[in-house]
Amino acid sequence: MHFNKIKTQTLSIAEKLLPIPTAPFREKFVALFIESFCNEHLIPYIKDDIGNIFIGISHFNELKSKK
């Protein structure tokens, strides 16, 4: 039962994310979706200077402690 809920949630996210157009150096729409999703679901994230999004952390120092 739990697996079906996760599968349904994953498919729902994919159905919203996959139609978003993207190309190399044109990822801003996907990035905006990800940031909006994280904000809506209170998921912490940070962005680095080149636009990479790290989900599940609030500070870069957490990257080293999660290895």
C-alpha positions in Angstrom: 0.0 0.0 0.0 2.8 2.5 0.9 4.6 1.7 -2.3 1.5 2.6 -4.4 1.3 6.0 -2.7 4.9 6.7 -3.4 4.5 5.6 -7.0 1.4 7.8 -7.5 3.2 10.8 -6.0 6.3 10.2 -8.1 4.2 9.9 -11.3 2.3 13.1 -10.4 5.6 15.0 -10.0 7.0 13.6 -13.3 3.8 14.5 -15.2 4.3 18.1 -14.1 8.1 18.2 -14.5 8.7 16.4 -17.8 6.8 18.7 -20.1 8.9 21.7 -19.0 11.1 22.6 -22.0 14.9 22.6 -21.3 18.2 22.6 -23.1 21.8 23.1 -22.1 22.2 26.5 -20.4 18.3 26.9 -20.6 17.3 25.1 -17.4 15.7 28.0 -15.7 12.1 26.7 -16.1 13.0 23.4 -14.5 14.9 25.2 -11.8 11.9 27.4 -11.1 9.7 24.3 -10.9 12.1 22.6 -8.4 12.3 25.7 -6.2 8.6 26.2 -6.2 8.0 22.5 -5.4 10.5 22.7 -2.5 8.9 25.9 -1.2 5.4 24.4 -1.4 6.4 21.3 0.4 8.7 23.0 2.9 11.8 21.1 1.7 15.0 22.9 2.3 17.3 23.6 -0.6 20.2 25.9 -1.6 21.7 27.0 -4.9 25.3 27.4 -5.7 26.9 30.2 -7.7 26.3 28.4 -11.0 22.7 27.4 -10.4 23.0 23.9 -9.1 20.2 23.1 -6.7 20.9 21.0 -3.6 17.7 19.6 -2.1 17.4 18.5 1.5 20.0 20.9 3.0 19.9 24.4 4.2 23.7 25.2 4.2 26.6 24.1 2.1 28.4 22.8 5.2 25.8 20.0 5.4 27.2 18.5 2.2 30.3 17.4 3.9 28.5 15.9 6.9 26.1 13.8 4.7 28.8 11.9 2.9 
